[in-house]
Amino acid sequence: MSVLVQEPSSRSRRTYKRAAERREQILDCALEAFSESGYHQTSVADVCQRAGIGRGTLYQYFEDKRDLLVALAERIAGRITDLVDKRPRLQIPDGLKPTGDEAVAFIQDRFVEFLTVIFEDEATARVILKAGRGADGVVDQILRRIDERVVGVIEADLRAAIDAGIVRPLDERLVARFFMGGVEKLVLSCLDDDRPIDIENIAREAAVLEARGILAD
């Protein structure tokens, strides 16, 4: 009896693994199609052809083409969430007074950290940020969720720096949103012009501008 009880459980685990792999394969094929032809020009049939499956198989995992785009956006959102959850809270030693260059380098590193995670899979990020804007509002909601997580971290960093006397008193929420909006604008301009995303350069220029506006001295 014990064998009969255990065997279905084993089969169930293997089936689940195959299902997860199939879902990821379909997503990867959708990404290839969206990247090559554009989201709006790609059909469900195009994705199925790349994946070597019928429509019925795709619909077992995704409701429609928009659902594919949402799933790709969730990939990025998941990476950002993991980064935020694992990131230790900023601790500034008492009496620390960094130079202007040190402050710029610190801010730059923080931006690079997030941008690297977002563009770890640049093809996905490009599709989401270009095609996702205005896609029934669903993808926009996910992008806003990512913004809120990143803005929350910037807020906490600013608060810690203010308490340490490194940053002048300011409205952390407003300034965090200002920082985030500026970086997003730089990134989107690169995407719209089909230019490569130079993470280091974007982070450096943003850090220089921002440090000069918030440092206490």
GULO-426370 format. One record per atom (N, C-alpha, C): x, y, z negated; residue in one letter. Coordinates in steps of 0.1 Angstrom, whole numbers, padded with zeros to 4 digits, always signed. Atoms other than C-alpha are relative to their C-alpha. Layout:
N
XYZA;...
END
This chain:
217
+0008-0012+0000M;+0000+0000+0000M;+0009+0013+0000M;-0008-0012+0001S;+0028+0024-0009S;+0005+0004+0014S;-0005-0003-0014V;+0042+0021+0027V;-0011+0007+0008V;+0011-0005-0008L;+0008+0027+0042L;-0004+0015-0004L;+0003-0013+0004V;+0003+0058+0021V;+0011+0010+0004V;-0011-0009-0003Q;+0037+0073+0029Q;+0002+0003+0015Q;-0003-0001-0014E;+0038+0067+0066E;-0007+0012+0007E;+0007-0011-0006P;+0011+0092+0077P;+0007+0014-0004P;-0007-0012+0004S;+0029+0119+0056S;+0012+0003+0008S;-0012-0002-0008S;+0061+0113+0075S;-0003+0005+0014S;+0003-0004-0014R;+0044+0115+0109R;-0005+0014+0000R;+0005-0014+0000S;+0026+0147+0098S;+0011+0010+0000S;-0011-0010+0000R;+0059+0164+0090R;+0007+0001+0013R;-0006-0001-0013R;+0074+0155+0123R;-0009+0007+0010R;+0009-0007-0009T;+0043+0167+0142T;+0000+0015-0003T;+0000-0014+0003Y;+0044+0200+0123Y;+0013+0006+0006Y;-0013-0006-0005K;+0081+0205+0133K;-0001+0002+0015K;+0001-0002-0015R;+0073+0199+0170R;-0010+0011+0003R;+0009-0011-0003A;+0044+0223+0168A;+0007+0014-0002A;-0007-0012+0002A;+0066+0250+0153A;+0010+0003+0011A;-0009-0001-0010E;+0092+0244+0179E;-0007+0004+0013E;+0008-0004-0012R;+0066+0246+0207R;-0004+0014-0001R;+0004-0014+0002R;+0053+0279+0193R;+0012+0009+0003R;-0012-0009-0002E;+0088+0294+0193E;+0004-0001+0015E;-0003+0001-0014Q;+0094+0281+0228Q;-0009+0009+0009Q;+0009-0008-0007I;+0063+0298+0241I;+0003+0015-0002I;-0004-0014+0003L;+0073+0330+0223L;+0012+0004+0008L;-0013-0003-0008D;+0108+0329+0239D;-0003+0002+0015D;+0004-0001-0014C;+0092+0324+0273C;-0008+0013+0003C;+0008-0013-0001A;+0068+0353+0267A;+0010+0012+0000A;-0009-0011+0001L;+0097+0375+0257L;+0008+0001+0014L;-0007-0001-0013E;+0116+0366+0289E;-0009+0006+0011E;+0009-0005-0011A;+0086+0373+0311A;-0003+0015-0003A;+0003-0014+0003F;+0078+0406+0293F;+0013+0009+0003F;-0013-0008-0002S;+0115+0417+0295S;+0002+0002+0015S;-0003-0001-0014E;+0117+0409+0332E;-0010+0008+0008E;+0010-0006-0008S;+0084+0421+0345S;-0008+0011-0007S;+0008-0010+0008G;+0070+0443+0317G;-0012-0007-0006G;+0011+0006+0008Y;+0043+0435+0292Y;-0013+0001+0008Y;+0013-0001-0006H;+0014+0449+0312H;-0001-0007+0014H;+0000+0007-0013Q;+0025+0433+0345Q;+0000-0016-0002Q;-0001+0015+0002T;+0029+0398+0329T;-0014-0005-0004T;+0013+0007+0003S;-0001+0374+0327S;+0003-0012-0008S;-0002+0012+0008V;-0007+0345+0305V;+0005-0012+0009V;-0004+0010-0009A;-0003+0323+0336A;+0016+0001+0002A;-0015-0001-0001D;+0033+0337+0340D;+0007-0006-0011D;-0006+0006+0012V;+0041+0327+0305V;-0001-0015+0000V;+0002+0014+0000C;+0027+0293+0309C;+0009-0007+0010C;-0008+0005-0010Q;+0046+0288+0341Q;+0015-0001-0005Q;-0014+0000+0005R;+0079+0297+0324R;+0002-0011-0011R;-0001+0010+0011A;+0071+0274+0294A;-0003-0014+0005A;+0003+0014-0005G;+0060+0245+0316G;-0012-0006-0007G;+0012+0005+0007I;+0026+0242+0299I;-0012+0005+0007I;+0013-0004-0005G;-0010+0246+0307G;-0006+0011-0010G;+0006-0010+0008R;-0032+0274+0294R;-0005-0005-0013R;+0006+0006+0012G;-0049+0251+0269G;+0011-0002-0011G;-0011+0002+0010T;-0015+0244+0252T;+0003+0014-0006T;-0003-0013+0005L;-0008+0281+0249L;-0010+0005-0010L;+0011-0005+0009Y;-0042+0288+0234Y;-0001-0008-0013Y;-0001+0006+0013Q;-0035+0263+0207Q;+0008+0008-0010Q;-0009-0008+0009Y;-0010+0287+0193Y;-0003+0015+0000Y;+0002-0015-0002F;-0020+0322+0206F;-0013+0002+0006F;+0013-0003-0005E;-0053+0338+0213E;+0000+0006+0014E;-0001-0007-0013D;-0042+0359+0243D;+0014+0006+0001D;-0013-0006-0003K;-0013+0379+0257K;+0004+0010-0011K;-0002-0010+0011R;-0017+0406+0230R;+0005-0008-0012R;-0004+0008+0012D;-0013+0379+0203D;+0015-0004+0001D;-0015+0003-0003L;+0021+0370+0219L;+0008+0012-0004L;-0007-0012+0003L;+0032+0406+0216L;+0000+0002-0016L;+0001-0002+0014V;+0020+0408+0180V;+0010-0010-0007V;-0009+0010+0006A;+0039+0376+0171A;+0015+0004+0002A;-0014-0004-0002L;+0071+0390+0186L;+0003+0012-0010L;-0002-0011+0009A;+0066+0422+0165A;+0002-0005-0014A;-0002+0005+0013E;+0062+0401+0134E;+0013-0006-0002E;-0014+0005+0001R;+0096+0385+0141R;+0009+0011-0006R;-0008-0011+0005I;+0112+0419+0136I;-0005+0005-0014I;+0005-0004+0013A;+0089+0428+0107A;+0005-0009-0011A;-0004+0010+0010G;+0099+0396+0089G;+0015+0002-0003G;-0014-0002+0003R;+0136+0404+0093R;+0002+0012-0009R;-0001-0012+0008I;+0132+0439+0079I;-0005-0003-0014I;+0005+0004+0013T;+0111+0425+0050T;+0011-0008-0008T;-0010+0008+0007D;+0138+0400+0042D;+0012+0009-0005D;-0011-0009+0003L;+0165+0427+0043L;-0003+0009-0012L;+0005-0009+0011V;+0145+0450+0020V;-0001-0008-0013V;+0002+0008+0012D;+0137+0422-0005D;+0013-0004-0006D;-0013+0005+0005K;+0173+0410-0007K;+0010+0012-0004K;-0010-0011+0002R;+0189+0445-0008R;+0000+0005-0014R;+0000-0005+0014P;+0201+0455-0043P;-0003+0015+0000P;+0003-0014+0003R;+0190+0488-0057R;+0013+0008+0000R;-0012-0008+0000L;+0214+0516-0051L;+0004+0004-0015L;-0005-0003+0013Q;+0236+0521-0082Q;+0012+0010+0002Q;-0010-0010-0002I;+0257+0553-0084I;+0007+0002-0014I;-0008-0001+0013P;+0285+0553-0111P;-0001+0015-0005P;+0001-0013+0006D;+0283+0582-0136D;+0013+0008+0004D;-0011-0008-0003G;+0305+0611-0125G;+0005-0001+0014G;-0005+0001-0014L;+0309+0600-0089L;-0004+0012+0008L;+0002-0012-0009K;+0313+0630-0066K;+0007-0003+0013K;-0006+0003-0013P;+0319+0618-0030P;+0002+0013+0008P;-0003-0011-0010T;+0334+0641-0004T;-0011-0001+0010T;+0009-0001-0011G;+0314+0652+0026G;+0001-0012+0009G;-0003+0011-0009D;+0331+0626+0047D;-0005-0014-0005D;+0004+0013+0007E;+0324+0598+0022E;-0015-0001+0000E;+0015+0000+0000A;+0287+0608+0020A;-0005-0004+0014A;+0004+0003-0014V;+0284+0607+0058V;+0002-0015+0003V;-0003+0014-0002A;+0301+0573+0059A;-0010-0009-0007A;+0010+0008+0007F;+0277+0560+0033F;-0013+0000+0007F;+0013-0001-0007I;+0246+0572+0050I;+0000-0007+0013I;-0002+0007-0012Q;+0259+0559+0083Q;-0001-0015-0002Q;+0001+0015+0002D;+0264+0524+0069D;-0014-0004-0003D;+0013+0004+0003R;+0229+0524+0055R;-0009-0001+0013R;+0008+0000-0012F;+0214+0533+0089F;+0004-0012+0009F;-0005+0011-0008V;+0236+0508+0107V;-0006-0014-0005V;+0005+0012+0006E;+0224+0481+0083E;-0014-0003+0006E;+0013+0002-0005F;+0188+0486+0093F;-0001-0002+0015F;+0001+0001-0015L;+0193+0492+0130L;+0006-0013+0005L;-0006+0013-0004T;+0215+0461+0133T;-0011-0011-0002T;+0011+0010+0002V;+0186+0440+0119V;-0011+0002+0010V;+0011-0002-0010I;+0160+0456+0141I;+0004-0004+0014I;-0005+0003-0013F;+0182+0452+0172F;+0008-0012+0001F;-0007+0013-0001E;+0196+0418+0163E;-0004-0007+0012E;+0005+0005-0012D;+0175+0406+0191D;-0005+0012+0008D;+0003-0013-0007E;+0176+0437+0214E;-0012-0002+0010E;+0011+0002-0009A;+0153+0422+0240A;-0013+0001-0006A;+0013-0001+0007T;+0125+0417+0215T;-0003+0014-0004T;+0002-0014+0004A;+0130+0452+0201A;-0004+0009+0011A;+0003-0008-0011R;+0129+0467+0235R;-0015-0002+0005R;+0014+0004-0005V;+0097+0449+0245V;-0010+0006-0010V;+0009-0004+0010I;+0080+0458+0212I;-0001+0015+0000I;+0000-0015+0001L;+0090+0495+0210L;-0005+0007+0013L;+0005-0006-0012K;+0082+0501+0247K;-0014-0004+0003K;+0013+0005-0003A;+0052+0479+0253A;-0010+0001-0011A;+0008+0000+0011G;+0039+0479+0218G;-0007+0013-0004G;+0006-0013+0003R;+0031+0516+0215R;-0013+0001+0007R;+0013-0002-0005G;-0006+0520+0219G;-0007-0013+0005G;+0006+0012-0004A;-0013+0483+0224A;-0011-0004-0009A;+0012+0002+0009D;-0048+0483+0208D;+0002+0003-0014D;-0003-0003+0014G;-0032+0496+0177G;+0005-0011-0009G;-0004+0011+0009V;-0023+0462+0164V;+0015+0000-0002V;-0014-0001+0001V;+0014+0464+0172V;+0004+0013-0008V;-0003-0012+0007D;+0014+0500+0160D;-0001-0002-0015D;+0001+0002+0014Q;+0002+0488+0126Q;+0012-0007-0006Q;-0012+0007+0004I;+0032+0464+0124I;+0012+0009+0000I;-0011-0010+0000L;+0056+0492+0134L;-0001+0009-0012L;+0002-0009+0011R;+0041+0514+0108R;+0004-0007-0013R;-0004+0007+0012R;+0046+0487+0082R;+0015-0001-0001R;-0015-0001+0000I;+0083+0485+0092I;+0004+0013-0005I;-0004-0014+0004D;+0085+0523+0089D;-0001+0001-0015D;+0003-0002+0014E;+0070+0522+0054E;+0010-0007-0008E;-0011+0007+0008R;+0095+0496+0042R;+0013+0007+0000R;-0013-0007-0001V;+0125+0515+0055V;-0001+0013-0007V;+0002-0013+0007V;+0111+0549+0043V;+0001-0002-0015V;+0000+0002+0014G;+0106+0534+0009G;+0014-0002-0005G;-0014+0002+0004V;+0143+0523+0007V;+0007+0013+0001V;-0007-0013-0001I;+0155+0557+0019I;-0004+0009-0012I;+0005-0008+0011E;+0133+0574-0007E;+0007-0004-0013E;-0007+0005+0012A;+0148+0552-0035A;+0015+0004+0000A;-0014-0004+0000D;+0183+0560-0023D;+0002+0015-0003D;+0000-0014+0003L;+0176+0597-0023L;-0002+0003-0014L;+0003-0003+0014R;+0161+0596-0057R;+0012-0003-0009R;-0012+0004+0008A;+0192+0578-0071A;+0011+0011+0002A;-0011-0010-0003A;+0215+0604-0054A;-0003+0013-0007A;+0004-0013+0007I;+0195+0633-0068I;+0002-0001-0015I;-0002+0002+0014D;+0196+0618-0103D;+0015+0001-0003D;-0014+0000+0002A;+0234+0615-0099A;+0006+0014+0003A;-0005-0013-0003G;+0237+0651-0088G;+0007+0002+0013G;-0007+0000-0013I;+0250+0642-0054I;-0008+0007+0011I;+0010-0006-0009V;+0219+0653-0035V;-0008+0011-0007V;+0008-0011+0006R;+0201+0686-0041R;-0014-0005-0002R;+0015+0003+0002P;+0165+0685-0055P;-0008+0002+0013P;+0008-0001-0012L;+0141+0678-0026L;-0012-0009-0001L;+0012+0009-0001D;+0109+0660-0016D;+0005-0012+0007D;-0006+0012-0005E;+0122+0625-0012E;-0009-0006+0011E;+0009+0006-0010R;+0091+0613+0007R;+0001+0007+0013R;+0000-0008-0012L;+0091+0641+0032L;+0014-0002+0007L;-0013+0001-0006V;+0129+0639+0038V;+0002-0014+0005V;-0002+0014-0005A;+0129+0601+0041A;-0008-0001+0014A;+0007+0001-0013R;+0102+0604+0068R;+0007+0008+0011R;-0008-0009-0010F;+0122+0632+0085F;+0012-0008+0006F;-0012+0008-0004F;+0153+0610+0086F;-0005-0011+0009F;+0005+0011-0008M;+0133+0580+0099M;-0005+0004+0014M;+0006-0005-0012G;+0115+0600+0125G;+0011+0004+0010G;-0011-0005-0009G;+0148+0615+0139G;+0007-0012+0006G;-0007+0012-0005V;+0164+0581+0142V;-0009-0007+0011V;+0009+0007-0009E;+0133+0566+0159E;+0000+0008+0013E;+0000-0008-0012K;+0133+0595+0184K;+0012-0003+0008K;-0012+0003-0007L;+0169+0588+0193L;-0001-0014+0007L;+0001+0014-0006V;+0162+0551+0198V;-0010+0000+0011V;+0010+0001-0010L;+0131+0556+0218L;+0004+0007+0013L;-0005-0007-0012S;+0148+0581+0241S;+0010-0009+0008S;-0009+0010-0007C;+0174+0554+0249C;-0008-0011+0007C;+0008+0011-0006L;+0147+0528+0255L;-0007+0006+0013L;+0007-0006-0011D;+0127+0552+0278D;+0009+0002+0012D;-0009-0002-0011D;+0158+0559+0298D;+0008-0012+0004D;-0007+0012-0002D;+0169+0523+0298D;+0015+0000-0002D;-0014-0001+0004R;+0202+0532+0282R;+0003-0010-0011R;-0003+0009+0011P;+0220+0508+0259P;-0001+0007-0014P;+0001-0005+0013I;+0214+0512+0222I;+0013+0000-0007I;-0013-0002+0007D;+0246+0525+0206D;-0003+0002-0015D;+0004-0001+0014I;+0238+0517+0170I;+0010+0009-0008I;-0010-0007+0008E;+0271+0531+0156E;-0001+0015+0003E;+0000-0014-0004N;+0268+0564+0175N;-0013+0006-0006N;+0013-0005+0005I;+0231+0569+0166I;+0001+0002-0015I;-0001-0001+0015A;+0238+0562+0129A;+0010+0011-0004A;-0010-0011+0003R;+0269+0585+0129R;-0006+0014+0002R;+0005-0014-0003E;+0252+0615+0145E;-0012+0003-0010E;+0011-0003+0010A;+0221+0611+0122A;+0006+0002-0014A;-0006-0001+0014A;+0243+0607+0091A;+0006+0014-0001A;-0007-0013+0001V;+0263+0639+0099V;-0010+0011-0002V;+0010-0010+0000L;+0232+0660+0105L;-0007+0000-0014L;+0008+0002+0012E;+0214+0646+0074E;+0008+0004-0012E;-0008-0003+0011A;+0243+0648+0050A;+0002+0015-0002A;-0002-0015+0002R;+0248+0685+0057R;-0012+0007-0005R;+0012-0006+0005G;+0212+0692+0048G;-0004-0004-0014G;+0005+0004+0013I;+0209+0673+0016I;+0010+0000-0011I;-0010+0001+0011L;+0242+0673-0003L;-0001+0012-0009L;+0001-0010+0010A;+0242+0693-0035A;+0010+0011+0002A;-0011-0010-0002D;+0275+0710-0026D;+0004-0001+0015D;
END
